[in-house]
Amino acid sequence: MQVPFLDLKLQYKSIKEEVGAEIQKVLDNTAYILGKPVSDFENNFAEAHNVKHCVGTSSGTDGNHLVLWALGIKPGNEVIIPANTFIATAWGVTLCSAKLVLVDCHPDNYNLDPEKVEAAITPNTKAIVAVHLYGQPAEMNKLQEIADKHNILLVEDAAQAHLAEYNGKKVGGLSVASSFSFYPGKNLGAYGEAGAVLTNDDQLAQMIKMKREHGQSKKYYHDTFGHNYRMEGIQGAVLGVKLKYLDKWTDGRRRAASKYRELLGDVNEIKLPAEMPNVKHVYHLFVIQLNGNDSAKRQERRDALQQFLNENGVASGLHYAIPLHEQKCFEYLGYKKGDFPVTEQLAESGISFPLYPELTDEQIGYVSDKVKEFFAK
């Protein structure tokens, strides 16, 4: 049996005619940049997350930058982000020429650990970026308490967490502003690059809209520094169709995660992802860890498991095998191996299993059987 890590073709086939018709409308109306398909999607995506404003962008990475840029983050400021995240979170900070400050993740939910955030705050700290990694919301109440105490901003990177919930509230409106990614492999994916920013702040939304479009308040009137971060019309049309199915697809992801838990719950050699009691996890990724005290042996065993699965037709992923503080581009920050032990352990021993809405119980059973077969050797 072949089990791909992600199968976008299955999803495309199920909505092919509907998507094709909406794309054709864009072509017929030559509404290639922004326009009605984008504004309609913005309205519907904001409503889905119970937030006043959605600003469509050219990518989630651009959204990360726009949020911090519009909030006035500048050289000399410090911004705290988790050490355990995709590098796009960091670019929002570095593109503002601010200082990147990393903090370790929590051992259970893999998100920014609130207990470690306060020690990283200095008089120059201006913002905390909470990443809802793998589809599970960060501990926003604790992080907001810290932000309020020190009079700093809290924002969300919700690139992997469309429709996720924290204490019964959708992510995206749990802070001053949030960014989302619609990279094709995301829970809600475009047919190319796209992203969005959500906020309940009217003035901030207007500033983000201006910065998205060359700093314009109206055509040829450039009131602030900006850039070209506009969403394409075709991507707005595609996302508008797919948003209708996102609840159903989210249920499919949660079903698949539950099935993995059922079948792998008795495998003592691995640690399954924890779902915190006050959240709705939307499972962009299903990341397990190999247990053990020796880091080198854990990594060797993890790599061997990945190779075994691959040899048996099962694709898997490593999210993220090289932590931010070990990346060459961030050597200048002065961090060293050992500074973020929880993040490093996850990088050494974590492996992501196939998970997408169309994944069948038979496929999940096959993956689980192969995992058990590996550890039985």
MIDRENGU-603982 format. One record per residue (C-alpha): residue number from 1; y negated, x, z negated. Coordinates in Angstrom, 1 decimal. Layout:
+------+--------+--------+--------+
| resi |      v |      u |      w |
+------+--------+--------+--------+
|  NUM |      Y |      X |      Z |
...
+------+--------+--------+--------+
This chain:
+------+--------+--------+--------+
| resi |      v |      u |      w |
+------+--------+--------+--------+
|    1 |    0.0 |    0.0 |    0.0 |
|    2 |   -3.6 |    1.1 |    0.8 |
|    3 |   -6.2 |    0.2 |   -1.8 |
|    4 |   -9.8 |    1.3 |   -0.7 |
|    5 |  -12.4 |    2.0 |   -3.4 |
|    6 |  -14.6 |   -0.6 |   -1.8 |
|    7 |  -14.0 |   -2.9 |    1.2 |
|    8 |  -17.2 |   -4.1 |    2.7 |
|    9 |  -15.5 |   -5.3 |    5.8 |
|   10 |  -13.8 |   -8.1 |    3.9 |
|   11 |  -17.1 |   -9.3 |    2.5 |
|   12 |  -18.8 |   -9.1 |    5.9 |
|   13 |  -16.1 |  -11.1 |    7.7 |
|   14 |  -16.5 |  -13.9 |    5.1 |
|   15 |  -20.3 |  -14.4 |    5.9 |
|   16 |  -20.4 |  -12.9 |    9.4 |
|   17 |  -21.7 |  -16.0 |   11.2 |
|   18 |  -24.3 |  -16.9 |    8.6 |
|   19 |  -25.7 |  -13.4 |    8.4 |
|   20 |  -25.7 |  -13.1 |   12.2 |
|   21 |  -27.7 |  -16.3 |   12.6 |
|   22 |  -30.4 |  -15.0 |   10.0 |
|   23 |  -30.6 |  -11.6 |   11.7 |
|   24 |  -31.1 |  -13.3 |   15.0 |
|   25 |  -34.0 |  -15.3 |   13.6 |
|   26 |  -35.7 |  -12.0 |   12.6 |
|   27 |  -35.2 |  -10.6 |   16.1 |
|   28 |  -36.5 |  -13.8 |   17.7 |
|   29 |  -39.6 |  -13.8 |   15.5 |
|   30 |  -40.0 |  -10.0 |   15.7 |
|   31 |  -40.6 |  -10.0 |   11.9 |
|   32 |  -39.3 |   -6.5 |   11.5 |
|   33 |  -41.2 |   -5.4 |    8.4 |
|   34 |  -41.7 |   -7.7 |    5.3 |
|   35 |  -42.5 |  -11.3 |    6.6 |
|   36 |  -40.9 |  -14.6 |    5.6 |
|   37 |  -37.3 |  -13.3 |    5.3 |
|   38 |  -38.4 |  -10.8 |    2.7 |
|   39 |  -40.8 |  -13.1 |    0.8 |
|   40 |  -38.1 |  -15.8 |    0.7 |
|   41 |  -35.6 |  -13.4 |   -0.8 |
|   42 |  -38.2 |  -12.0 |   -3.2 |
|   43 |  -38.8 |  -15.5 |   -4.6 |
|   44 |  -35.1 |  -16.3 |   -4.9 |
|   45 |  -34.2 |  -13.0 |   -6.5 |
|   46 |  -37.0 |  -13.3 |   -9.0 |
|   47 |  -35.8 |  -16.9 |   -9.8 |
|   48 |  -32.2 |  -15.7 |  -10.2 |
|   49 |  -33.3 |  -13.2 |  -12.9 |
|   50 |  -35.9 |  -15.6 |  -14.5 |
|   51 |  -38.7 |  -13.3 |  -13.7 |
|   52 |  -42.1 |  -14.2 |  -12.2 |
|   53 |  -42.5 |  -11.5 |   -9.6 |
|   54 |  -40.2 |   -9.6 |   -7.2 |
|   55 |  -41.5 |   -6.9 |   -4.8 |
|   56 |  -39.0 |   -5.9 |   -2.1 |
|   57 |  -38.9 |   -2.2 |   -1.4 |
|   58 |  -37.3 |    0.3 |    1.0 |
|   59 |  -34.8 |    1.5 |   -1.5 |
|   60 |  -33.9 |    1.4 |   -5.2 |
|   61 |  -35.1 |    5.0 |   -5.5 |
|   62 |  -38.5 |    4.0 |   -4.1 |
|   63 |  -38.5 |    1.2 |   -6.7 |
|   64 |  -37.9 |    3.7 |   -9.5 |
|   65 |  -41.0 |    5.6 |   -8.3 |
|   66 |  -43.2 |    2.6 |   -7.7 |
|   67 |  -42.6 |    1.3 |  -11.3 |
|   68 |  -43.7 |    4.5 |  -13.0 |
|   69 |  -46.4 |    5.2 |  -10.4 |
|   70 |  -48.0 |    1.8 |  -10.9 |
|   71 |  -47.8 |    2.2 |  -14.7 |
|   72 |  -49.9 |    5.3 |  -14.4 |
|   73 |  -47.3 |    7.9 |  -15.2 |
|   74 |  -48.9 |   11.3 |  -14.3 |
|   75 |  -48.6 |   15.1 |  -14.7 |
|   76 |  -48.5 |   16.0 |  -18.4 |
|   77 |  -46.6 |   12.8 |  -19.4 |
|   78 |  -43.0 |   12.9 |  -20.5 |
|   79 |  -40.5 |   10.2 |  -19.5 |
|   80 |  -37.1 |    9.8 |  -21.3 |
|   81 |  -34.1 |    8.9 |  -19.2 |
|   82 |  -30.3 |    9.1 |  -19.9 |
|   83 |  -28.5 |   12.3 |  -19.1 |
|   84 |  -25.7 |   10.1 |  -17.8 |
|   85 |  -27.1 |    8.4 |  -14.6 |
|   86 |  -27.3 |    8.8 |  -10.9 |
|   87 |  -30.0 |   11.3 |   -9.9 |
|   88 |  -32.2 |    8.6 |   -8.3 |
|   89 |  -33.4 |    7.6 |  -11.9 |
|   90 |  -34.8 |   11.1 |  -12.2 |
|   91 |  -36.7 |   11.0 |   -9.0 |
|   92 |  -39.0 |    8.2 |  -10.3 |
|   93 |  -40.2 |   10.7 |  -12.9 |
|   94 |  -40.4 |   13.8 |  -10.8 |
|   95 |  -42.3 |   12.1 |   -8.0 |
|   96 |  -45.0 |   11.2 |  -10.5 |
|   97 |  -45.0 |   14.9 |  -11.4 |
|   98 |  -44.2 |   14.0 |  -15.0 |
|   99 |  -41.8 |   15.9 |  -17.3 |
|  100 |  -38.2 |   14.7 |  -17.3 |
|  101 |  -36.6 |   14.4 |  -20.8 |
|  102 |  -32.9 |   13.8 |  -21.0 |
|  103 |  -31.0 |   12.0 |  -23.8 |
|  104 |  -27.3 |   11.7 |  -24.3 |
|  105 |  -25.4 |    8.4 |  -23.7 |
|  106 |  -23.5 |    6.2 |  -26.2 |
|  107 |  -19.8 |    6.9 |  -26.4 |
|  108 |  -18.8 |    3.3 |  -25.9 |
|  109 |  -21.2 |    1.7 |  -23.4 |
|  110 |  -22.2 |    5.0 |  -21.7 |
|  111 |  -25.9 |    3.9 |  -21.6 |
|  112 |  -28.9 |    5.6 |  -23.3 |
|  113 |  -28.1 |    6.0 |  -27.0 |
|  114 |  -30.9 |    4.6 |  -29.1 |
|  115 |  -29.9 |    6.7 |  -32.1 |
|  116 |  -30.8 |    9.8 |  -30.1 |
|  117 |  -33.9 |    8.6 |  -28.3 |
|  118 |  -36.4 |    8.9 |  -31.2 |
|  119 |  -35.8 |   12.6 |  -31.7 |
|  120 |  -36.8 |   13.2 |  -28.1 |
|  121 |  -40.2 |   11.5 |  -28.4 |
|  122 |  -43.3 |   13.7 |  -28.5 |
|  123 |  -47.0 |   13.0 |  -28.4 |
|  124 |  -46.7 |   13.3 |  -24.6 |
|  125 |  -44.0 |   10.7 |  -24.2 |
|  126 |  -45.2 |    7.7 |  -22.2 |
|  127 |  -42.1 |    5.8 |  -21.1 |
|  128 |  -38.4 |    5.3 |  -21.6 |
|  129 |  -36.2 |    4.3 |  -18.7 |
|  130 |  -33.2 |    2.3 |  -19.8 |
|  131 |  -30.4 |    2.4 |  -17.1 |
|  132 |  -27.9 |   -0.5 |  -17.1 |
|  133 |  -25.2 |    1.8 |  -16.0 |
|  134 |  -22.0 |    0.6 |  -14.2 |
|  135 |  -23.2 |   -3.0 |  -14.6 |
|  136 |  -23.5 |   -3.1 |  -18.5 |
|  137 |  -27.0 |   -3.6 |  -20.0 |
|  138 |  -28.4 |   -1.0 |  -22.3 |
|  139 |  -29.3 |   -1.8 |  -25.9 |
|  140 |  -32.7 |   -3.2 |  -25.1 |
|  141 |  -33.6 |   -4.6 |  -28.5 |
|  142 |  -33.2 |   -1.3 |  -30.2 |
|  143 |  -35.0 |    0.6 |  -27.4 |
|  144 |  -37.9 |   -1.9 |  -27.4 |
|  145 |  -38.3 |   -1.4 |  -31.2 |
|  146 |  -38.5 |    2.3 |  -30.6 |
|  147 |  -41.0 |    1.9 |  -27.7 |
|  148 |  -43.2 |   -0.5 |  -29.7 |
|  149 |  -43.1 |    1.8 |  -32.8 |
|  150 |  -44.4 |    4.8 |  -30.7 |
|  151 |  -46.6 |    2.7 |  -28.3 |
|  152 |  -44.8 |    3.8 |  -25.2 |
|  153 |  -43.5 |    1.9 |  -22.2 |
|  154 |  -39.9 |    0.6 |  -21.7 |
|  155 |  -38.7 |    0.0 |  -18.1 |
|  156 |  -35.3 |   -0.8 |  -16.7 |
|  157 |  -33.3 |    0.8 |  -13.9 |
|  158 |  -31.0 |   -2.1 |  -13.0 |
|  159 |  -29.7 |   -0.6 |   -9.8 |
|  160 |  -26.1 |   -1.4 |  -10.7 |
|  161 |  -26.6 |   -4.5 |  -12.8 |
|  162 |  -27.6 |   -7.5 |  -10.6 |
|  163 |  -27.3 |  -10.7 |  -12.7 |
|  164 |  -26.1 |   -8.8 |  -15.8 |
|  165 |  -27.1 |  -10.4 |  -19.1 |
|  166 |  -28.2 |   -9.1 |  -22.5 |
|  167 |  -28.3 |  -11.5 |  -25.5 |
|  168 |  -28.1 |  -14.4 |  -23.0 |
|  169 |  -31.1 |  -13.1 |  -20.9 |
|  170 |  -30.8 |  -11.7 |  -17.4 |
|  171 |  -31.7 |   -8.0 |  -17.0 |
|  172 |  -34.8 |   -7.3 |  -14.9 |
|  173 |  -37.2 |   -9.1 |  -17.2 |
|  174 |  -36.3 |   -7.4 |  -20.5 |
|  175 |  -39.1 |   -4.8 |  -20.2 |
|  176 |  -42.4 |   -4.3 |  -18.5 |
|  177 |  -40.8 |   -3.8 |  -15.1 |
|  178 |  -37.4 |   -3.1 |  -13.6 |
|  179 |  -36.0 |   -1.6 |  -10.3 |
|  180 |  -32.9 |   -2.7 |   -8.4 |
|  181 |  -31.0 |   -1.1 |   -5.6 |
|  182 |  -29.5 |   -2.9 |   -2.6 |
|  183 |  -27.6 |    0.1 |   -1.3 |
|  184 |  -24.7 |   -1.3 |    0.7 |
|  185 |  -22.1 |   -0.6 |   -2.0 |
|  186 |  -24.0 |   -2.3 |   -4.8 |
|  187 |  -23.0 |   -5.7 |   -6.2 |
|  188 |  -25.7 |   -7.1 |   -3.9 |
|  189 |  -25.9 |   -4.8 |   -0.9 |
|  190 |  -28.1 |   -4.8 |    2.2 |
|  191 |  -27.0 |   -3.6 |    5.6 |
|  192 |  -28.9 |   -0.4 |    5.2 |
|  193 |  -31.4 |    0.8 |    2.5 |
|  194 |  -33.3 |   -1.6 |    0.4 |
|  195 |  -34.5 |   -2.2 |   -3.2 |
|  196 |  -36.8 |   -4.3 |   -5.4 |
|  197 |  -39.0 |   -4.3 |   -8.4 |
|  198 |  -39.2 |   -7.2 |  -10.9 |
|  199 |  -42.0 |   -7.8 |  -13.4 |
|  200 |  -43.6 |  -10.6 |  -15.3 |
|  201 |  -47.0 |   -8.8 |  -15.3 |
|  202 |  -49.3 |  -10.3 |  -12.7 |
|  203 |  -51.6 |   -7.3 |  -12.4 |
|  204 |  -48.7 |   -4.8 |  -12.3 |
|  205 |  -47.0 |   -6.8 |   -9.6 |
|  206 |  -50.2 |   -6.7 |   -7.5 |
|  207 |  -50.5 |   -2.9 |   -8.0 |
|  208 |  -46.9 |   -2.4 |   -6.9 |
|  209 |  -47.5 |   -4.5 |   -3.8 |
|  210 |  -50.5 |   -2.4 |   -2.9 |
|  211 |  -48.7 |    0.9 |   -3.5 |
|  212 |  -45.7 |   -0.4 |   -1.5 |
|  213 |  -48.0 |   -0.8 |    1.5 |
|  214 |  -50.2 |    2.3 |    1.7 |
|  215 |  -52.4 |    1.2 |   -1.2 |
|  216 |  -53.8 |   -1.8 |    0.7 |
|  217 |  -55.5 |   -4.8 |   -0.9 |
|  218 |  -55.8 |   -6.1 |    2.6 |
|  219 |  -55.3 |   -4.6 |    6.0 |
|  220 |  -57.1 |   -1.3 |    6.4 |
|  221 |  -58.7 |   -1.6 |    2.9 |
|  222 |  -57.0 |    1.1 |    0.8 |
|  223 |  -57.9 |    0.6 |   -2.8 |
|  224 |  -55.4 |    3.0 |   -4.4 |
|  225 |  -53.0 |    5.7 |   -3.5 |
|  226 |  -49.9 |    4.3 |   -1.9 |
|  227 |  -47.0 |    5.0 |    0.4 |
|  228 |  -44.7 |    3.1 |    2.8 |
|  229 |  -42.1 |    1.5 |    0.6 |
|  230 |  -41.8 |   -1.8 |    2.4 |
|  231 |  -38.6 |   -3.7 |    2.9 |
|  232 |  -37.4 |   -4.4 |    6.4 |
|  233 |  -37.2 |   -8.0 |    7.6 |
|  234 |  -33.5 |   -7.7 |    8.6 |
|  235 |  -32.6 |   -6.5 |    5.1 |
|  236 |  -34.5 |   -9.4 |    3.6 |
|  237 |  -32.5 |  -11.8 |    5.8 |
|  238 |  -29.2 |  -10.2 |    4.9 |
|  239 |  -29.9 |  -10.2 |    1.2 |
|  240 |  -31.1 |  -13.8 |    1.3 |
|  241 |  -27.7 |  -14.9 |    2.6 |
|  242 |  -25.7 |  -12.7 |    0.3 |
|  243 |  -27.7 |  -13.8 |   -2.8 |
|  244 |  -26.1 |  -17.2 |   -2.5 |
|  245 |  -22.7 |  -15.7 |   -3.1 |
|  246 |  -23.6 |  -13.3 |   -5.8 |
|  247 |  -22.5 |  -15.5 |   -8.7 |
|  248 |  -19.1 |  -16.0 |   -7.1 |
|  249 |  -18.8 |  -12.3 |   -6.3 |
|  250 |  -19.8 |  -11.3 |   -9.9 |
|  251 |  -17.0 |  -13.6 |  -11.2 |
|  252 |  -14.6 |  -11.8 |   -8.9 |
|  253 |  -15.6 |   -8.4 |  -10.3 |
|  254 |  -15.2 |   -9.6 |  -13.8 |
|  255 |  -11.8 |  -11.1 |  -13.0 |
|  256 |  -10.7 |   -7.8 |  -11.5 |
|  257 |  -11.9 |   -5.9 |  -14.6 |
|  258 |  -10.0 |   -8.3 |  -16.9 |
|  259 |   -6.8 |   -7.8 |  -14.9 |
|  260 |   -7.1 |   -4.0 |  -15.2 |
|  261 |   -7.5 |   -4.4 |  -18.9 |
|  262 |   -4.4 |   -6.7 |  -19.1 |
|  263 |   -2.3 |   -4.2 |  -17.2 |
|  264 |   -3.6 |   -0.9 |  -18.6 |
|  265 |   -4.2 |   -1.9 |  -22.2 |
|  266 |   -1.0 |   -0.2 |  -23.4 |
|  267 |   -1.6 |    3.1 |  -21.6 |
|  268 |   -2.5 |    5.4 |  -24.5 |
|  269 |   -3.6 |    8.3 |  -22.3 |
|  270 |   -6.7 |    6.5 |  -21.1 |
|  271 |   -9.8 |    4.9 |  -22.6 |
|  272 |  -10.8 |    1.6 |  -20.9 |
|  273 |  -14.4 |    0.7 |  -20.5 |
|  274 |  -15.8 |   -1.2 |  -23.5 |
|  275 |  -17.6 |   -4.5 |  -22.9 |
|  276 |  -20.2 |   -4.9 |  -25.7 |
|  277 |  -20.2 |   -8.2 |  -27.5 |
|  278 |  -23.8 |   -9.2 |  -26.7 |
|  279 |  -23.7 |   -8.6 |  -22.9 |
|  280 |  -22.4 |   -9.9 |  -19.6 |
|  281 |  -21.1 |   -6.8 |  -17.8 |
|  282 |  -21.1 |   -7.2 |  -14.0 |
|  283 |  -18.8 |   -4.3 |  -13.3 |
|  284 |  -20.4 |   -2.4 |  -10.5 |
|  285 |  -18.0 |    0.3 |  -11.5 |
|  286 |  -14.8 |    0.3 |  -13.6 |
|  287 |  -14.8 |    3.8 |  -15.2 |
|  288 |  -12.0 |    4.9 |  -17.4 |
|  289 |  -11.7 |    8.2 |  -19.3 |
|  290 |   -8.6 |   10.4 |  -20.0 |
|  291 |   -8.1 |   11.0 |  -23.7 |
|  292 |   -7.6 |   14.4 |  -25.3 |
|  293 |   -9.5 |   17.0 |  -27.3 |
|  294 |   -9.4 |   19.9 |  -24.8 |
|  295 |  -12.1 |   19.4 |  -22.2 |
|  296 |  -10.5 |   21.8 |  -19.6 |
|  297 |   -7.2 |   20.1 |  -19.9 |
|  298 |   -8.8 |   16.6 |  -19.6 |
|  299 |  -10.6 |   17.6 |  -16.5 |
|  300 |   -7.5 |   19.2 |  -15.0 |
|  301 |   -5.5 |   16.0 |  -15.8 |
|  302 |   -8.2 |   13.8 |  -14.4 |
|  303 |   -8.3 |   15.7 |  -11.2 |
|  304 |   -4.5 |   15.5 |  -10.9 |
|  305 |   -4.5 |   11.8 |  -11.5 |
|  306 |   -7.1 |   11.4 |   -8.7 |
|  307 |   -5.0 |   13.5 |   -6.3 |
|  308 |   -1.8 |   11.5 |   -7.2 |
|  309 |   -3.6 |    8.2 |   -6.6 |
|  310 |   -5.0 |    9.4 |   -3.3 |
|  311 |   -1.5 |   10.5 |   -2.2 |
|  312 |   -0.3 |    7.0 |   -3.0 |
|  313 |   -3.0 |    5.2 |   -1.0 |
|  314 |   -5.4 |    4.5 |   -3.8 |
|  315 |   -9.0 |    5.6 |   -3.4 |
|  316 |  -11.1 |    6.4 |   -6.6 |
|  317 |  -14.5 |    7.9 |   -7.5 |
|  318 |  -16.1 |   10.3 |  -10.0 |
|  319 |  -19.3 |    8.9 |  -11.5 |
|  320 |  -20.8 |   11.4 |  -12.1 |
|  321 |  -18.9 |   14.7 |  -12.0 |
|  322 |  -21.9 |   16.9 |  -12.4 |
|  323 |  -24.4 |   15.7 |  -15.1 |
|  324 |  -28.2 |   15.9 |  -14.4 |
|  325 |  -28.7 |   18.8 |  -16.8 |
|  326 |  -26.2 |   20.9 |  -14.9 |
|  327 |  -27.7 |   20.3 |  -11.5 |
|  328 |  -29.4 |   23.3 |   -9.9 |
|  329 |  -32.6 |   21.4 |   -9.1 |
|  330 |  -33.1 |   20.8 |  -12.9 |
|  331 |  -32.4 |   24.3 |  -14.1 |
|  332 |  -36.2 |   24.7 |  -14.8 |
|  333 |  -35.9 |   22.1 |  -17.6 |
|  334 |  -34.0 |   24.6 |  -19.7 |
|  335 |  -31.0 |   22.5 |  -20.7 |
|  336 |  -27.6 |   24.1 |  -21.1 |
|  337 |  -24.0 |   23.0 |  -21.1 |
|  338 |  -23.2 |   21.5 |  -24.5 |
|  339 |  -26.6 |   19.8 |  -25.0 |
|  340 |  -25.2 |   16.4 |  -24.1 |
|  341 |  -21.6 |   16.3 |  -25.2 |
|  342 |  -20.9 |   12.6 |  -24.6 |
|  343 |  -22.2 |   12.8 |  -21.0 |
|  344 |  -20.3 |   16.0 |  -20.4 |
|  345 |  -17.0 |   14.5 |  -21.7 |
|  346 |  -17.5 |   11.5 |  -19.3 |
|  347 |  -18.2 |   13.9 |  -16.4 |
|  348 |  -15.0 |   15.9 |  -17.2 |
|  349 |  -12.6 |   13.0 |  -17.9 |
|  350 |  -14.0 |    9.9 |  -16.2 |
|  351 |  -12.6 |    8.3 |  -13.0 |
|  352 |  -13.6 |    5.1 |  -11.3 |
|  353 |  -10.8 |    2.8 |  -10.1 |
|  354 |  -11.2 |    0.4 |   -7.1 |
|  355 |  -13.2 |   -2.7 |   -8.0 |
|  356 |  -14.8 |   -5.3 |   -5.7 |
|  357 |  -14.7 |   -9.1 |   -5.6 |
|  358 |  -12.0 |   -9.4 |   -3.0 |
|  359 |   -9.6 |   -7.0 |   -4.8 |
|  360 |   -6.3 |   -8.9 |   -5.2 |
|  361 |   -4.1 |   -9.0 |   -8.3 |
|  362 |   -1.4 |   -7.4 |   -6.2 |
|  363 |   -3.7 |   -4.5 |   -5.4 |
|  364 |   -4.7 |   -4.1 |   -9.1 |
|  365 |   -1.1 |   -4.3 |  -10.1 |
|  366 |   -0.3 |   -1.5 |   -7.6 |
|  367 |   -3.1 |    0.7 |   -8.9 |
|  368 |   -2.0 |    0.1 |  -12.5 |
|  369 |    1.6 |    0.9 |  -11.7 |
|  370 |    0.6 |    4.2 |  -10.1 |
|  371 |   -1.5 |    5.1 |  -13.1 |
|  372 |    1.5 |    4.4 |  -15.4 |
|  373 |    3.8 |    6.3 |  -13.1 |
|  374 |    1.5 |    9.3 |  -13.3 |
|  375 |    1.5 |    9.5 |  -17.0 |
|  376 |    5.2 |    8.8 |  -17.3 |
|  377 |    5.9 |   12.1 |  -15.5 |
+------+--------+--------+--------+
